[in-house]
């Protein structure tokens, strides 16, 4: 034990240096190269154009033009900039009008007059307003797109036949960026050209050297609560990471997930938000993870329709599972595993076990305990002498496994076993989990520093449970080492915030919501681990709050679904990220778990108790059953305004008469 303490101190010191040093970098780093490639956003600001009162006046003036009323120009200032006014919920591609003038009022009125003939009679569209604050000439063949630009720059084609334009937000909202494949997210010059030409049907297709204007804007959208300044497809401002805000956002995400569970228990997997349609594809591991997070939401709020949806999703996954007898060096027996492909994924049984143990903890019911044990026996049967698991087993017991590894499957298996041990204290479950964790620490991750360690959030969560069961200091040290790796990764985007505000708290280039969410889940677990051993873990909480700040930009709220053809299908869900508007069930899953965990820690710091974490038990859940029941209907009212209650609100778990 004494040999472990210096390593723990080193790791803790490294984490503090990385986090605090990163904060200093974020304050002082202003490289000339970044200035040259992308504009510093502070230089694009103008006081009147970012003023919500001026925006409200501008929208009022535009509405007056569109309805034939008298225009009130007071409060719009003197200095004009080009203005683009667009109308959503009118037709699939939102029509726009552009105006210029010496005064801002002149430009707004001109834009509204250009838009008015494009609207059907009695239309009541949602309006957006873009002030053009920067522009430069490009060509059709080389439109000047850069990797961080989607949703920040628009394009305009001027001709004798008229003006055609695509606003910055339309690049994302109308699929000018991104393909039909979920992993194909790149700029499409051909789609940009087609969108422009569709607005000028008499214009001959321009050649590659034809001039375009690339323009940057300060953007606003009308909402029921007044103008909202937007940035890409989300709000411009950072959402405050506060307990009540997180509670609201978690409730919306839980409701969204429940709405995507079909009557047969299948969870909607992929959804094209721009087209308003589900996409093909499925993943049973993500099904299990999604059900796990929905059960976490039920555990937090006690909302029965979510439990009904989750239990039907459990039944669906069980129907996709197979039973047989398997043995490994440490045991086995009658096993249960998820059948999805031509081999058996370790993570299938791992996440199924995580899902079932979460159900037992959230409900106190042991209906699925035997199934949980069978999934656990499969995991035991797949552990090798070294402690490493077989990642892709043969469909036939004793057959040759596929020679391939997975970064996340072992952590999923270890977490499921550790959670089962808390419910069903068979030493085999704990011993298998410890051997698996020891192999990951001593072999896979041995000698790796912050730059080399992968973000293994499932392991981070599992280690918090193992620390609860064992108090092993090696697990504490490795948890902090993994947090140090997250802090190291966070700094890669910190230096880009001056030119791209929503890179704050993000990971990867460009940032995506799930990498942030999984790191958020992991950091929540590291805080759990640190609290178990009385370690302050300096810097981890702030790193978590910054990460969740980024996550919240990817959630569709009632104010940010104005551009969608079917907003009811998306509101409350989390997209793929700031430049990926599409939905996938695990995007919302990971973000929901991260938000719930962050709320739990913030409330604990204020002396409030909400469920979750490695020390929470089914008994504690039962004792908390009455005070846990929030006014969920009130929390959900803003999203239900789009869709109403989910189809699980009118279903009960009671058997039919005579059944």
N, C-alpha and C positions, 0 to 999 in steps of 0.2 A: 504493500500500500504506500510506503514511503517513497518507493521509486516512481509512483504515478504522480505525486504531488508537483514536483518541478515541471513535468510536462503540462499539467493542468494550468500552472501559473504562466508558463510560456505561451500556451494557447490563449489564455485569457488576456495576457498582455498584448499579444499579436492582434487579437480581435479589437481591443481598444485602440491600438495604434492605427489599424486599418480604418475603423469607423471615424475616429477623430481626425486622422490625417485626410481622409476622404472629404470630410466637411470643410477642411481648410482649402483643399484643392478646389472644391466647388465655389468657394468664395473668391479665390485669387486667380483661377485659371482663365486667361483671356488670350488664346493664341491667335496670331495673325492669320494663320492658315484657315482657321475656322471662319474668321471674319471674311476672308476672301471668297470662300465657297458659298457661304450662306449668310444672309444679313442678320445682324444682331437685332432681335425683335424689339428691344426697347427703342431703337431708332425709327421704327415704323409707327410708333404710338403718337396720337395727337389728342390732346385733352378733350376737345369737344366730341371727337369721334368715338371715344370710349366712355362717354357719359350716358348713362341709362336714360336720363331725362331727355337729352337730345334725341336719342334713338326713339323714345316714345313719341316725341313730337313729329319726327320724320315718318313713323308709321301712321300717325294720325293724318298727316298731310297726304300721304299716299292713299289711304283709305278714302279720303274725301275726293280725290281725283277719280278713283275707281268707281265711286258711287254717285258721282255728279254733285257732290256737296261743295261747300265753300271751304277753301284751303286756308288754314291758319298757319302762317309761316313764322310766327313769333317763337323765338328760342332756338332757331336753327343756325344762328351765327351768320357770318359774312363770307368767309373763305370757302370756296367750293372745291369739291373733288368729284371725279366721276362716280356715279352711283348705279348699282345694279339691283333691281327689284324683281324677285321671283315669286311665283305663286304655286304652292304645293296643294295636293289633293284636288287637282283639277284634271290632269291627265298624266299618263305614265312618266313622261319626261317633262319636268316642270318648266313652263314658259317663263321667260324673263324679258324685262325691258331695261335698256340702259339710257342714262341721261347725263348730260354735262351742263355746266353753267358757272358763271362767275361766283354765284352764291350757292351755298349748300341747298337752300330751298329750291332754287332753279333746277338743280340737278335731280332732286327728289321728284319734283313735279314732272320733269321731262321723262324720267324713268317710268313713272306711273302711267303717263300718257302713252308711252311706247308699249307698256304691258296691257293696257285696257282692251285693245282690239283682239288680243289673244285669248281673252277669258269668255267662257260661255255666259249666257244671261243668268242673272241672279246667283252667280258664283260667290261663295264665301270661303276663299282659300286661306291657307296659312301663308303669311308673307315672310319672306326673308329679305334682309337689306345688307348689301355689301358696299362698303366704302373702298374705293380703289386707292391704295396708298403707295404702291410701287409697281413699276412695269418695265419691261424691256422687250425689244424686238427679237424674235426667233424665226425659224422657218418651219414649214410643214414637215419637211424631212428630218429636222433636228429640233424638236420642240423644247429642248432645254430642260427636260425632266431630270431630277436628281433623286437619289435613293430615299431621302427623308422627306420628300416633297408631297406625296399624295395627300390631297385634301387641303393643302396650303396655297397652291397656285392654281389659277384658272387660265383659260386661253380664249382669245377673241380673234375672229376672222372678219376683217372689214372688206367690203366689196361694194360695187355700184348697186348691186341688188339688195344690199342691206347689211346688217350686222348679225353675226352668229357668235354665240359664246357658250362656254361651259364654265360655270363658276367653280371655285375651289371645292365646295362641298359636293357638287355634282360629280366630280371625278370619282368619289367614293360611293355616293348614293346611287349612281347610274352605271356602275361597273365599267368606268373607263380605266380603272385600276383593278386588276385581278381577273383570273380566269374562272372557268367552271370547275376546275380541279381545286379541292380545298387547300392544297399546298402550292398552287400556282398563283402567287401574288406578285404581279409585276405590271408595270405601266404598259398600256396598249395604245400606241400611236394610231393604229388603224381604227380603233373604236373612237378615239378622239376625233379623227377626221370624219368618220361617219356621223357622229353626233352633230358636228358643225354643219356638214352638208345637208343633213335632214332639215335644218332650219332655213336653208336657202335652196329649195328644190330647183330653181332656175339656173343656179350657178354651175358652171362646168367644174369638174374636179380639179382643184389646184395642183400644180406640180410641186415637187419636193422643195424647190427654192421659193415658193410663194410665202409672203410674209405673214406671220402670226404675231400677236401680242400676248406675252405671258404676264399675268398681273396677280398681285398679292392684295388681299383685302383685310379689313376689319369687319367682321360679320356679326349680324344679329338675327334673331328669329322672334316672332311674336309668340307669346305663351299666355295662358290664362292669368298668370301672375305678373305680366308685363314683359318687356323685352329681355331676352336672355342673350348675352354675348356668347358666341360659339367659337369653337376652334376645331377644325376638322368636323367630325360628327358629334362632338360632345361639348359640354359647357367649357368656357375658357378658364374659369376660376378653379382653383383647387378646392375640392370638397373637404370640409373640416372632418377630420377623423375623430369623431366624438361618439360616446356610447349610444346616445339616442339616434344619431344619424346612422350608425352601423346597425342598430336594431331595425330601423326602417328599411334599410337596403337589404338586410338579410331576409326580412319578411317578404319583400318583393321577389327576391331570388327564389325563395322557397315556393311561393305561389307559382312562379314561372315554371319551375321544375315539375310541380304537381300537374300543371296544365299540359305538359308534354308527355305524361304517362298515359298511354292509350288504355282502353278498357281491358285489353288482354294482358296488360302489364309491360308491353314493349315501350321503351322510352324513345321519343323522337331524337334522332341522332344528329343529322345535319340539316340546316335550314338556310336557304338563300334569302337574306333579308331584302335585298334590292329587288328581287323578282317576286318575293312573297310566296315561296314554295319550298316544300321539303326536298332534300336531295337524297340520292341513293347512298347506301352504305350502312354498315352497322359494326359495332365492336362490343362484345359481351363483357370484356373487362371494364370498359367505361360505363356499361350498364350497371355493373356492381358498384363502382365508385360513385356513380350518380345517386344510386339508391342509398348508399351510406351517408352522403351529405344531406339528402332529403330527410333521413332519420335524425341527423343532427339538428336540423331545423325543427322537426317535430319535438325532439327532446327539449329544445330551447323554448318553444312557444306553446306546445301542447295543442296544436291545431289538428283536430281529428281527420279532416279530409286529407291532409298530407300523409298521415299514417295509413289511411286506406290506399292511397296511391302507392306508397312504398311497399305495402304488403302484397299488392298485386304484382309489383315489379319483382319482389322476392320470388313469388310463385313462378313468374316467367323465367327467371334465371335457373331455378330448380328444374324447370321443365327442359332446359337446355343442358342439363348435367347428366353424367353417366356414373354408374356404380360398377366397381370391380374390386378384386383383391390384389393388393400390391405390398411388397416388402422391400425395405432398405436396410442398411447396416444398423439403424437405430430403432427399427420397428415398422409398423404399418398395420395392415389388416383390411377390413372392408372400407373402401375409400369412395369419395365423391369428388368429381372433377368436372370442369366446364368444357363441353365439347364445342369447338368453334372451327378448327382447321384440321389439317392432316397430322397435327401433333398436339400435345397437351401443354398449354402455357401454365407455368408455375403461378403466374399472377392471376390466372382465372380462379383457382382455388383460394389464393391469398386474399383477393378482394371479395370473393364470396364469403369467406370467413370473417373478414372485417365488417361486411354488411350485416351478417347474422348476429355477430356479437354486439354490434351497435344497436340492433333491434332489441336484443335481450336487455341491454343496459337502459335503453330509452323507454321500454314498456314494462320491464320487470317480468315479462312472460318468457317461459322457457320452451315455447312451442317448437322452436327450431334448434334446440340444443343438440339433439342427435345428429341432425344434418351438419351442424357446426363441427361436431367431433369427427364426422366422416371426412369433411374437407380438411380438417387438421391432420387426420391420419394420412391423407394423400401427401400433405406437405412433409410429414415425418418420413414417409417412404421415399421421398425424393432427395433427402439429405445424404450426402456422401460422407465418408469417414473424415474428410478434412473439415467438414462443416459447411462447405459450399453446397448449394442446391443444384439439382438438375433443372435447367431453365425450360427446356422444351422436350418433354418426355414423349415416348412412343405411345401411340394409341393402344398398343398391345402390352400388357404388363411384362416386364423383363426385356422388351424390345430395345433396339438401339436408339438413343435419344438424338435429337438434332444438335449438331455442333454449332451452337450459337448461344450468346449470352444476352442478358437484359440488365440495364442499370437499375431498374425499379422493382423487378419481381421479388428479389430477396427481401427488401424492406417491407413490401406488402405482406409477404408470408410471415415475417417476424412480428409485424404489428398484429396480424390476425391471431397468431399463437399467444402473444402476450396479453391481448384482450380476452382471449378464451381462458387463459390461466386465472385471470381475475374473477371469472364467473365459475369456472370448473377447475379447481386447483390440483390438477393432475401434474405431477412433476415432469412428465414427459413433454408437456407443452412448453414449459419454461426452459427445460434443458435444450430442447430443439431450437427455441428462439435464441438462447444464449450462444449456442454453437454457431448459428447463422450469423449473429452479430459479431462474434469474435473473428470469424473468417473475414468478414468485410473489413473490419478494423485492422487486423493483423496481416492480412494478405492483400486484398484488393486495394485498400487505401493506404497501405504502409508507406511511409516516407514522403507522402504527397503534402505539399503546402497549399496555401490559399489559391494559387494559380492553377493547380492541377486537380484539386478535389472537385468532383461533380456535385451538382445540386441533387442530393438524394433525400428528398423531403419525406418519403415514406420511412426511411431509416431514422431520420430525425424524430419523427413522431414515435416510432417504435422504441427508440432509445429512451424517450421520456417515460414510457411504460416500464422498460427494463430497470431504469434507475429507481422507479417506485417499488419494484419488486425486489431489487438486489442491492441498491445503493453502491453499485460498482463504480469507482472513480474513473475507470477507463471509459465508461459510457458517457460520463459527464465531459471528460476531456474531448472525446470525439464529437460530441454535440457542439461544443464550443468551436472546435476546429471547422466543422461544417458551416457554422454561422460566420466564421472568419472568411470562408470562401465566398459566401453570399455577399459579405461586405466588400470583398475585393472585386467581385463582379459588378456590384452597384456603381463603383467609381468609373466604369467604362462609359456610362451614359451621363454621369454628373457633369462632365465637361461640355456636353452638348445642349444643356438646358437654355443657355443664352440665345441659341438660334432656333430651338424647338422646345417650347415650354412644356409640352406633354411627354418629354423624355424623362422628366423628373420621376425618380423612384422606379424607373423601368429597367428592363434587362433585355439584352440582345439588340441587334441592329437590323431592322427597326424593332422597337420594343413590342412584345406581345403580352396579352393579359395572363395567359396560363403560366409562363415562366415567372411572372411576378406573383401570381396566386400561389403556386407551389412553394416558392420561397417564403411567402407569407405564412403558409401552413407550417413550414419547417421552423421558422423563427418563433411562431406561437409555441411550438413544442420545446424549443430551446429555452424559452422563458419558463415553461413548466419544469423542465429539468433543473434550471438554475434555482427556482424557488424550492424545489425538493431538497436541495443541499445547502440552501442559504447563501448562494453565490449571487452577488448583484448583477453580474454579466453586463457591465457597463456598455452602453451603446446599442444593445440588441433591440430594446424597445423602440428607440428612435428610428433605427433601421427598418423595423416592422412598420411603423407609422408612415414612413416615406414610401414604402412598398405598397401599402394599402391605398395611399393617396393615388398612386398610379393605377391600381386596380379599378378604383371607382370611376375613372374616366371611361372604362369599357362597359359599364352597365347602362342598359337602356332604361331611362326613367320616363315618366309621363311628359317631361319637357323636351326630350331628345328623340322622340319617335315621329316627329312631324313629317319627315320625308318618306316614310315607308308606305307601301301599298296596303299592308296588313299589320298595323302596329300592335294589334291585340296579341299576335303570335310572338312578339319579341319583347314587349315591355316587361321589365324585371330581370331579363336574362343578361348574361355577359357575352359580349362579342369576342372575336379572336384577338382584338387589340385595336389600337388607335387608327390603324390603316386597314384593318380586316373587319368589315361589318358583319360577316356571317356568324351564325350561332352553331355551336356543337355542344352536346350535353355536358362534356367534361369541362368546357370553358366555365360554365356556370357552377359546376360541382366544386372545382378547386377554389374559385373565388368565394363561393358561399362558405366553405369551410374556413377559409382564411378570415373572412369578415366576422364570422361567429366567434372564432378564437380570439381575435383582437378585441372585440367587444367584451368578452369574458375577462380578459386581463385588465382592461381599463376599468371595468366595474369593480373588479377585485381590489384595484388600487384605491378605489373610492369607498371600500368597505361593503360593497354589494356582492351578492352571490348569485351566479347563474351557472347552469350545468355545463359539464365538459371537462376534458383533461384526464390525465391518468389516475387521479385519485378519486374521481367521481364513480359512484357505484349505483347499481340498480336500487339498492335500499335508499340511498340519498335521493334518487329520482322519485321514489314513491313518497318520501317525506316532503318533497318539494312540489308535489302534484298540484296542490291547490294554489299556492302563490305564483306558480309558473304561468298560469293561464292569462296571457296578455289580452288586451282588447284587440284581437287580431283583425276583426272586421274594420276597425278604425284605421289600423296600419295599412290595410290592403285597399282601402277605398280609392286612392288615386289610380292604382293599376286596374282595379275592377271597373272603373269608369270606361275603360276601353273594351273589356271582355265580359264583365260579370263574373260570378263565381266559377270555379273550375267544375268539370263534370264529376268530380269526386265529392262535391258538397252535397249532392243529393243521393249518395250511396251510403248504406250502412253495412257494418260487418255482422249484423245479426242474421242468423239463418232464417230462411223462409219458413213459414208455418208448415209443419209436417216434415221438415227437412232434417 
